[in-house]
Amino acid sequence: MELQQYTCTMHPQILEAKPGNCPICGMTLVLVAPENKHALHQHGSNPPMGMEGHDHNSMIADFKKRFYVVLALTIPIMLLSEMIQHFMGVRWQFAGSKYILLGLSTIVFIYGGFPFLKGLVDEVKAKNPGMMFLIGFAITVAYSYSVAIVFGLPGMDFFWELATLILIMLLGHWIEMKSIAGASMDLELLVQLMPADAHMVMPDMVHDVKTDTLKENDIILVKPGEKVAADGIILEGESYLNESMLTGESKPVQKIKGDKVIAGAINGNGSIKVTVSHAAKDSYLSQLVKLVDDAQKSKSQTQLLADTAARWLTIIALVAGIATFFAWYLSGQTLAFAMERMVTVIVICCPHALGLAVPLVVAKSTALSAKNGLLIKNRTAFENARKITTIVFDKTGTLTVGKFQVSKIVSLQKEFNENEIISLAAALEQQSEHPIATGILQKAKDLSIPIPATENFNAITGKGVEATIEGKKVLVVSPTYLKENNIAMPNGFTANDTETVVFLIVNNQLAGYIALSDEIRPESAEAIKTLKENNIKSILLTGDNSKVAKSVSDTLGMDSFMAEVLPHQKLEKIKELQAKGEFVAMTGDGINDAPALAIADVGIAVGSGSDIAAETAGIVLVNSNPKDIVSLILFGKATYRKMIQNLIWATGYNVVALPLAAGVLYKQGILLSPAAGAALMTVSTIVVAINASMLSIKK
């Protein structure tokens, strides 16, 4: 049996395995025609990059064209309408005029109403009536009744109302689709960051090749002012790179030999040669685009609530429309009046604004976030940022710079001088990516100390590493290891409050220790201050010793700290806070902190750089800047506010408009025409679109 797929007529890139609503615009998904399946199989589950925008732009152009054609036809239709002539106090009727009116209106109905009539059929086939069903039903009723009038049924036709109704609906959809295109523009700009060509360095010369042909270990040349064509490591040269469109970092970042670079970053004045890390499809930028696309398609509890409300509004519109018809007709009003009220009620209650209330905000917020280094993997986690009462910070690389520098080397045995202590420690730490290991290795490099080979390497979780070097059992461990193994601290041991110390043990004897310092980020204090202003508690959670933890916590003015916590214990600390009623956000590197990130109410992986595969975190921050964490929380609150504002407007509009459309104020002289109802419905949709477009990140 052939697999069925459903798509959105306004967003062909959306492909789902079952019927439902478009996650971007809220329209009912339709079954993909068999003749279109071949193209889908050729390109996988999604169309080729860039094809989506082309389809969307062509549909905008189509609605624009239909609008102008219908506008041109609506003018003579209104002039030939008996009701309009009556309002104007003129009579321009002539032999056959009603048939000309019928012909022009039929063109408007078929050509102008085609998108809505097709939508009606598609939604009926999908057994999921929605906005298009309501509009298609309303214009079909108006047209059919008016045709019956022409051929002898007593009453007055609806042709001018039909024409203006279709005209306004086309205009509304045209404007709305342009608004949606604007909300998706940020994602398209991300796609356009990837250059089409790259300069591949060959043994004899430099060849220009297509970016998507690059493979791991290829070498490319990036000239001044060009975009980096692939993720990689600088092999030669140095320059400043602008990564603002990828990470939100406003200042150009200096890159030297050995540094990582991201595809799409703009090179400064220096030429650099880059060793490609992986193919284009696995690049940070490609992952970023997919992440944003997935986030825009995903649905949070707020979206599901809006979807449910939109479905109920569709039912209410049909029931209210039919009930309005019978109420007026049975009360003695003409068939034409009762029909007009029914059409107006159905049109004005189209759940378009309600269906768009959340998806437009989602499209805008996910793309904006990605441009600023805030990557949303879980929509619900992002929206839950508004509930955070306590945020738990990992110390190293988040509140601090994360670059440990050796500040002290102390030998405790005569046979080990300072260089030998660094040499042995570096041998063990060369297999680790921890900032402390990086600091020790950098010291060995600065002193040009040779690093011996190791055997039987083993990591002691949260406490250190061990290995065999030249027949000796060597360990590099934390103070916690000494305490747990009843090893006394050396005489005269001193370390200031900002130093982290690791001890070297050789053949079960303390050989010496190394003290390293990590500088507090200048942005950290401001971030903690902003959290306090927003009544959010900040807690430091670290495996470091109590003195260092207290020093950092006091310096930044944090609410409390938890020190000497092993990775597996972090989860328990998060649970303890939750048991006290706190809504907890946890920040960590996504590897050692995975259990804590998973159990936290909101898991935020920080400092991931080009690695955005932190599976346990709902949100990934490209940079480790603590101000980005604050920006994320405040942006989550702003996004939720926009959603609620849109939902209130969309539902509130219907609460007021439905009774007016039904004619409850008819005796007071207030009566909405179908065209007025369509205009109000369009205005409500545009208000929702404009409100979503005003969403912004305040840093």
C-alpha positions in Angstrom: 0.0 0.0 0.0 1.4 3.4 -1.0 2.2 5.7 1.9 -0.1 8.7 2.0 1.3 12.2 2.7 -0.5 15.4 3.5 0.7 18.9 2.7 -0.3 22.5 3.1 -1.4 24.4 -0.1 0.3 27.5 1.4 3.4 25.8 2.7 4.3 22.9 0.4 7.4 22.1 2.5 5.1 20.8 5.2 4.7 17.0 4.8 2.8 14.9 7.4 1.8 11.2 7.5 -1.8 11.9 8.6 -4.4 14.7 8.2 -4.3 17.7 10.4 -3.5 21.4 10.4 -0.5 23.2 9.0 1.9 24.0 11.9 2.8 27.4 10.2 -0.5 28.8 9.0 -3.2 26.6 10.6 -4.8 25.6 7.3 -6.1 22.0 6.9 -3.5 19.7 5.3 -4.5 18.1 2.0 -3.6 14.8 0.5 -0.6 15.0 -1.9 -1.7 14.1 -5.4 -0.1 10.9 -6.8 1.5 12.8 -9.7 3.4 14.9 -7.2 4.8 12.0 -5.3 7.7 11.4 -7.7 9.2 14.8 -6.9 8.9 14.1 -3.2 10.6 10.8 -3.4 13.5 12.4 -5.4 14.1 14.9 -2.7 13.3 12.9 0.4 10.8 14.2 2.9 11.5 17.8 2.2 11.7 19.8 -1.0 15.1 21.0 -2.1 16.5 23.9 -0.1 15.1 27.2 -1.6 12.2 25.5 -3.4 9.8 26.3 -0.5 10.3 30.0 -0.9 9.7 29.8 -4.6 6.4 28.0 -4.1 5.3 30.4 -1.5 6.2 33.4 -3.6 4.3 32.0 -6.6 1.2 31.6 -4.4 1.5 35.1 -3.2 1.7 36.3 -6.8 -1.4 34.1 -7.7 -3.5 35.6 -4.9 -2.4 39.1 -6.0 -3.4 38.4 -9.6 -6.8 36.9 -8.7 -7.4 39.9 -6.4 -6.9 42.5 -9.2 -9.0 40.5 -11.7 -11.8 40.2 -9.2 -11.4 43.9 -8.4 -11.9 44.8 -12.0 -15.0 42.7 -12.3 -16.5 43.8 -9.0 -16.9 47.4 -10.2 -19.4 46.6 -13.0 -21.1 43.9 -10.8 -21.8 46.6 -8.1 -23.0 49.1 -10.8 -25.4 46.5 -12.2 -26.7 45.4 -8.8 -30.3 46.5 -8.1 -29.5 47.0 -4.4 -26.6 49.3 -5.1 -28.6 51.2 -7.7 -31.4 51.6 -5.1 -28.8 53.0 -2.5 -27.5 55.4 -5.2 -31.0 56.4 -6.3 -30.4 55.4 -10.0 -31.7 52.7 -12.3 -29.4 51.3 -14.9 -31.3 48.2 -15.7 -31.6 47.1 -19.4 -32.6 44.0 -21.3 -30.2 41.2 -20.4 -28.5 43.1 -17.7 -29.2 40.4 -15.1 -27.5 37.8 -17.4 -24.4 40.0 -17.8 -24.4 40.3 -14.0 -24.7 36.5 -13.7 -21.9 36.0 -16.2 -19.5 38.4 -14.4 -20.4 37.0 -11.0 -19.8 33.4 -12.3 -16.3 34.4 -13.4 -15.7 35.9 -9.9 -17.1 32.8 -8.2 -15.1 30.3 -10.3 -11.8 32.2 -10.8 -11.7 34.3 -7.6 -13.3 31.7 -5.4 -11.2 28.8 -6.8 -8.6 28.7 -3.9 -11.5 28.5 -1.4 -13.6 26.0 -3.4 -10.5 23.8 -3.8 -9.8 24.1 -0.1 -13.4 23.1 0.7 -13.1 19.9 -1.4 -9.7 19.1 0.1 -10.9 19.6 3.6 -14.0 17.4 3.0 -11.8 14.7 1.5 -9.6 14.9 4.6 -12.7 14.8 6.8 -11.3 17.8 8.6 -13.5 20.9 7.8 -11.8 24.2 8.7 -11.4 27.7 7.4 -11.5 26.9 3.6 -14.6 24.8 4.1 -16.4 27.7 5.8 -15.5 30.2 3.2 -16.2 27.8 0.3 -19.5 26.9 1.8 -20.5 30.6 2.3 -19.7 31.7 -1.2 -21.4 28.6 -2.7 -24.6 29.3 -0.8 -24.5 33.0 -1.8 -23.8 32.1 -5.5 -26.4 29.3 -5.7 -29.1 31.4 -4.1 -28.4 34.3 -6.5 -28.5 32.1 -9.6 -31.9 30.8 -8.4 -33.1 34.5 -8.2 -32.0 35.1 -11.8 -34.0 32.2 -13.0 -37.3 33.1 -11.2 -37.0 32.6 -7.4 -38.6 35.6 -5.7 -36.1 37.9 -3.8 -32.9 39.9 -4.4 -29.6 38.4 -5.5 -26.3 38.4 -3.5 -24.0 39.0 -6.5 -22.5 42.2 -5.2 -22.0 40.7 -1.7 -20.5 37.6 -3.3 -18.0 39.7 -5.4 -17.0 41.9 -2.5 -16.7 38.9 -0.1 -14.4 37.1 -2.5 -12.4 40.3 -3.2 -11.8 40.9 0.5 -11.0 37.3 1.2 -8.4 37.3 -1.6 -6.9 40.5 -0.3 -6.8 39.1 3.3 -5.0 35.9 2.1 -2.6 37.9 0.0 -1.6 40.2 2.9 -1.5 37.2 5.3 0.7 35.2 3.1 3.1 38.1 2.8 3.1 38.3 6.6 3.9 34.6 6.9 6.7 35.0 4.3 8.1 37.8 6.4 8.0 35.6 9.5 9.9 32.9 7.7 12.4 35.2 6.1 14.9 34.9 8.9 15.1 31.1 8.3 15.6 31.7 4.5 18.4 34.1 5.3 20.1 31.4 7.4 19.8 29.0 4.3 21.4 31.7 2.1 24.4 32.0 4.4 26.0 28.9 2.9 28.1 29.9 -0.1 27.5 27.9 -3.3 31.2 27.5 -4.1 34.5 26.8 -2.2 38.2 27.2 -3.1 39.6 23.7 -2.6 43.4 23.5 -2.1 45.0 20.9 -4.3 48.7 19.9 -4.4 49.2 21.8 -7.7 46.6 24.6 -7.5 43.4 25.9 -6.0 40.2 24.6 -7.7 36.7 26.1 -7.3 34.2 23.4 -6.4 30.6 23.2 -5.3 30.2 23.4 -1.5 28.1 20.3 -1.3 30.9 18.2 -2.8 33.3 18.9 0.1 34.4 15.9 2.3 36.1 15.4 5.6 39.8 16.4 5.5 39.5 18.4 2.4 41.4 21.7 2.6 39.8 24.9 1.5 41.0 28.5 1.1 38.8 31.3 2.5 39.8 34.7 1.1 39.2 38.1 2.8 35.5 39.1 2.8 34.3 35.6 1.8 32.0 33.2 3.7 33.4 30.1 5.2 32.2 27.2 3.1 32.4 24.4 5.6 32.9 23.7 9.3 36.5 23.0 10.1 39.8 23.8 11.8 42.2 26.5 10.7 45.3 24.9 9.2 47.1 28.1 8.3 46.6 31.8 8.8 44.6 33.9 11.1 41.7 36.4 10.8 38.7 37.9 12.5 35.4 36.2 11.6 31.9 37.6 11.9 29.6 34.9 13.3 26.7 37.2 14.3 24.2 35.6 12.0 25.0 32.2 13.5 25.7 32.8 17.1 24.4 36.3 17.9 27.9 37.4 18.9 28.0 41.0 17.7 31.8 41.4 17.7 34.1 39.7 15.1 35.9 36.8 16.8 39.6 36.3 16.4 40.6 32.9 14.9 44.1 31.5 14.8 45.6 28.2 13.7 43.9 25.3 15.5 40.6 27.2 16.1 37.3 25.9 14.9 35.3 27.8 12.3 31.7 27.6 11.3 30.3 27.4 7.8 28.5 30.7 6.9 30.7 32.9 9.0 32.1 35.9 7.2 35.9 36.2 7.0 37.7 39.5 7.8 40.9 40.8 6.3 43.1 37.7 6.6 43.3 34.6 4.3 42.9 31.3 6.1 43.2 27.6 5.1 40.7 25.3 6.7 40.7 21.6 7.1 37.1 20.5 6.6 35.6 18.6 9.5 32.6 17.0 7.7 30.3 17.3 4.7 28.0 20.2 4.2 24.9 18.2 5.2 26.4 17.7 8.6 27.6 21.3 9.1 26.5 23.4 12.0 24.5 25.6 9.6 22.6 22.7 8.1 21.9 21.3 11.6 20.7 24.8 12.6 18.3 25.1 9.7 16.9 21.7 10.4 16.6 22.5 14.1 14.7 25.7 13.4 12.5 23.9 10.8 11.7 21.1 13.3 10.9 23.6 16.0 8.6 25.5 13.7 6.7 22.3 12.9 6.6 21.1 16.6 3.6 21.9 18.7 3.6 23.0 22.3 0.7 22.8 24.7 -0.3 26.4 23.7 -0.4 25.4 20.1 -2.5 22.3 20.8 -4.9 24.5 22.8 -5.2 26.9 19.9 -5.8 24.0 17.5 -8.6 22.6 19.7 -10.2 26.1 19.9 -10.0 26.5 16.1 -11.8 23.1 15.6 -14.5 24.1 18.0 -14.9 27.5 16.3 -15.4 25.7 13.0 -18.2 23.7 14.5 -19.7 26.7 16.2 -19.6 28.7 13.0 -21.6 26.0 11.1 -24.1 25.4 13.9 -24.5 29.2 14.6 -24.9 30.0 10.8 -27.6 27.3 10.3 -29.3 28.3 13.5 -29.2 32.0 12.5 -30.8 31.1 9.2 -33.7 29.2 10.7 -34.2 31.7 13.5 -34.7 34.7 11.1 -36.6 32.7 8.4 -39.0 31.2 10.9 -39.5 34.6 12.5 -41.0 35.9 9.3 -38.0 37.5 7.6 -37.4 36.9 3.9 -35.3 34.0 2.6 -32.7 36.5 1.3 -32.3 38.2 4.7 -32.0 34.8 6.5 -29.4 33.6 3.9 -27.4 36.8 4.3 -27.3 36.4 8.0 -26.1 32.8 7.7 -23.4 33.7 5.2 -22.2 36.6 7.4 -22.0 34.4 10.6 -20.1 31.7 8.8 -17.6 34.1 7.2 -17.0 36.2 10.3 -16.4 33.1 12.4 -13.7 31.6 10.2 -11.0 30.4 12.6 -8.2 31.9 10.6 -6.9 34.4 13.1 -7.2 31.7 15.8 -5.3 29.2 13.7 -2.5 31.7 13.0 -2.3 33.1 16.5 0.4 30.7 17.7 2.1 29.4 14.5 3.1 32.9 13.3 4.7 33.6 16.7 6.4 30.2 16.6 7.8 30.9 13.1 9.1 34.3 14.2 10.5 33.2 17.6 12.4 30.1 16.4 14.1 31.9 13.5 15.0 35.0 15.7 16.3 32.7 18.4 18.6 30.8 15.9 20.0 34.1 14.6 21.0 35.0 18.2 22.5 31.7 19.2 19.4 30.4 21.1 18.4 27.1 19.6 15.0 25.8 20.5 14.7 22.0 20.4 11.6 21.7 22.5 8.8 24.3 22.1 7.2 23.5 25.5 10.5 23.9 27.3 11.0 27.3 25.7 7.5 28.5 26.6 7.9 27.1 30.1 10.8 29.6 30.6 8.2 32.0 31.9 7.6 29.7 34.9 11.3 29.5 36.0 11.8 30.4 39.7 15.3 29.1 40.1 18.1 28.8 37.6 21.0 26.5 38.4 24.3 27.5 36.8 27.3 25.3 36.1 30.4 27.4 36.9 33.2 26.6 34.5 32.7 28.1 31.1 29.3 29.7 32.0 29.8 32.1 34.8 33.6 31.9 34.3 35.6 32.3 31.1 36.4 28.5 31.2 40.0 29.0 30.3 42.1 27.7 33.2 45.6 29.0 33.5 48.2 27.3 35.7 49.0 29.7 38.5 51.1 27.5 40.8 53.1 24.2 40.5 54.3 22.7 43.8 56.6 19.7 44.1 56.2 17.5 47.2 58.9 15.0 46.4 62.6 15.7 45.6 62.6 13.4 42.6 59.8 15.4 40.8 60.6 18.9 39.7 57.9 21.3 38.4 58.5 20.4 34.8 58.1 16.6 35.6 54.9 17.3 37.4 53.5 19.2 34.4 54.8 16.5 32.1 53.1 13.6 33.9 49.9 15.6 34.5 49.8 16.6 30.8 50.3 12.9 29.7 47.1 11.9 31.6 45.1 15.0 30.7 45.8 14.9 26.9 42.8 12.6 26.4 40.4 14.9 28.2 38.6 18.0 26.9 37.9 19.5 30.4 39.1 23.1 30.8 41.5 22.1 33.5 43.1 19.6 31.2 43.4 22.3 28.5 45.1 24.6 31.0 47.7 21.9 31.9 48.4 21.0 28.3 48.8 24.7 27.4 51.4 25.1 30.2 53.3 22.0 28.9 53.2 23.6 25.4 54.4 27.0 26.7 57.3 25.3 28.5 58.1 23.0 25.5 57.9 20.0 27.8 57.7 16.6 26.1 54.7 14.5 27.0 55.3 10.8 27.6 53.0 8.0 26.4 50.4 6.4 28.7 49.0 2.9 29.1 45.9 1.5 30.9 44.2 4.9 30.9 41.1 5.1 33.1 38.7 8.0 34.1 37.6 8.1 37.7 34.2 9.7 37.4 34.1 13.2 38.8 37.4 12.7 40.6 40.2 12.5 38.2 42.1 10.2 35.8 44.7 7.4 36.1 47.2 5.6 33.8 50.5 3.8 33.7 53.5 5.9 32.6 56.9 4.3 32.2 55.9 1.5 34.6 54.6 3.9 37.2 51.0 4.2 38.3 50.1 7.9 38.0 46.9 9.7 39.0 45.7 13.3 38.6 42.9 13.8 41.1 40.7 16.3 42.9 40.7 17.2 46.6 37.6 15.0 46.9 39.6 11.9 46.0 42.1 12.6 48.7 39.3 13.1 51.3 37.5 9.9 50.3 40.7 7.8 50.3 41.9 9.3 53.6 45.0 10.9 52.1 46.2 13.8 54.2 46.6 17.2 52.6 50.3 18.1 52.3 51.9 20.4 54.9 51.9 24.0 54.0 49.2 23.5 51.4 47.6 26.8 50.4 45.2 27.8 47.6 43.3 31.1 47.3 39.6 31.2 46.9 39.7 31.5 43.2 42.1 28.6 42.5 41.2 25.1 41.5 43.7 22.5 42.6 44.5 19.0 41.2 47.0 16.6 42.9 49.5 14.3 41.2 49.9 10.8 42.8 52.7 8.6 41.7 52.9 5.0 43.0 50.4 5.9 45.8 52.6 8.9 47.0 51.6 12.5 46.7 54.2 13.9 44.2 52.8 17.5 44.0 49.9 19.6 43.0 48.9 22.2 40.4 46.7 25.2 41.0 44.8 26.8 38.2 42.7 29.9 38.0 39.6 30.7 36.0 38.5 34.3 35.5 34.8 35.3 36.1 33.1 36.5 33.0 32.5 40.3 33.0 28.9 39.6 31.8 28.1 37.3 34.7 27.3 39.9 37.4 24.9 41.8 35.1 23.2 38.5 34.2 22.6 37.6 37.9 21.4 41.1 38.6 18.8 40.9 35.8 17.6 37.6 37.2 17.2 39.1 40.6 15.2 42.0 39.1 12.9 39.4 37.6 12.5 37.5 40.9 14.5 34.5 39.7 16.9 32.8 42.2 20.4 31.9 40.9 22.3 28.9 42.4 25.8 27.8 41.6 26.3 24.1 41.2 29.9 22.9 40.8 32.3 20.0 41.4 34.8 22.6 42.5 35.8 23.1 46.2 33.7 25.1 48.6 36.1 28.0 48.8 36.1 28.6 45.0 32.3 28.1 44.8 31.7 30.6 47.7 34.1 33.2 46.2 32.3 33.1 42.8 28.8 33.0 44.4 29.6 36.0 46.7 31.3 38.0 44.0 28.3 37.7 41.7 25.7 38.1 44.4 24.1 34.7 43.8 21.5 33.3 46.2 23.4 30.2 47.2 25.9 27.6 46.0 26.4 23.8 46.0 30.1 22.7 45.9 32.0 19.5 45.4 29.0 17.9 43.6 29.8 15.0 41.4 28.0 14.7 38.0 25.7 11.9 39.1 24.8 13.9 42.2 23.7 17.0 40.2 20.4 15.2 39.4 19.6 14.7 43.1 20.3 18.4 43.8 17.8 19.4 41.0 15.2 17.0 42.5 15.7 18.6 45.9 14.9 22.0 44.6 11.9 20.7 42.7 10.6 19.1 45.9 10.6 22.5 47.5 8.3 23.8 44.8 10.8 25.5 42.6 10.5 25.5 38.8 14.1 24.7 37.9 16.2 25.5 34.9 19.5 23.8 34.7 22.5 25.0 32.6 25.2 22.6 31.7 27.5 21.3 28.9 25.1 18.6 27.8 27.5 15.7 28.4 28.5 15.3 32.1 25.3 17.2 33.1 23.0 15.1 30.9 21.0 13.5 33.8 20.5 16.9 35.5 19.5 18.5 32.2 17.0 15.8 31.6 15.3 16.0 35.0 15.2 19.8 35.2 11.9 21.5 34.2 13.9 23.4 31.5 17.3 22.0 30.4 19.7 24.5 28.8 22.8 23.1 27.2 25.4 25.9 27.0 28.8 26.4 25.4 28.1 23.8 22.7 29.7 25.8 19.9 29.2 24.0 16.7 28.0 20.9 18.4 24.2 21.2 18.8 23.6 17.6 19.5 22.8 18.0 23.2 20.0 15.4 23.1 18.9 15.8 26.7 18.5 19.6 26.6 15.3 21.3 25.4 17.3 24.4 24.5 20.9 24.8 23.2 22.9 28.1 23.6 25.7 28.4 21.1 27.7 30.7 23.3 28.4 30.2 27.0 27.6 33.8 27.8 25.3 33.9 30.9 23.6 37.0 29.5 22.3 34.7 26.7 20.6 32.6 29.3 18.9 35.6 30.7 17.9 36.7 27.2 16.5 33.3 26.6 14.3 33.4 29.7 13.0 37.0 28.9 12.5 36.1 25.3 10.5 33.0 26.3 8.3 35.2 28.4 7.9 37.7 25.6 7.0 34.9 23.1 4.4 33.5 25.4 2.9 36.9 25.9 2.6 37.4 22.1 0.8 34.0 21.9 -1.6 34.9 24.6 -2.3 38.3 23.1 -3.0 36.8 19.8 -5.3 34.1 21.3 -7.2 36.7 23.3 -7.6 38.9 20.3 -8.7 36.0 18.0 -11.2 34.6 20.5 -12.4 38.0 21.8 -13.0 39.2 18.2 -15.3 36.2 17.6 -17.2 36.7 20.9 -18.1 40.2 19.8 -18.4 39.7 16.0 -20.6 36.6 16.0 -23.7 38.2 17.7 -23.4 41.2 15.4 -23.2 39.0 12.4 -26.3 37.1 13.6 -28.2 40.4 13.8 -28.8 40.8 17.5 -28.6 44.6 17.1 -30.8 44.6 14.0 -33.6 46.6 15.7 -31.0 49.2 16.7 -30.1 49.6 13.1 -26.8 47.8 13.3 -26.4 45.0 10.7 -23.2 43.6 9.2 -23.1 42.6 5.5 -21.1 39.5 4.4 -18.5 41.9 2.9 -18.2 43.7 6.2 -17.9 40.4 8.0 -15.1 39.3 5.6 -13.4 42.7 6.2 -13.5 42.2 10.0 -12.2 38.7 9.7 -9.4 39.9 7.5 -8.5 42.7 9.9 -8.4 40.2 12.8 -6.0 38.0 10.9 -3.8 41.0 9.9 -3.7 42.2 13.5 -2.5 38.8 14.7 0.2 38.7 11.9 1.4 42.3 12.8 1.5 41.5 16.5 3.6 38.4 15.8 6.0 40.3 13.5 6.7 42.8 16.3 8.4 40.1 18.5 12.0 40.8 19.1 14.9 39.7 21.4 16.2 42.2 23.9 19.8 41.6 24.8 
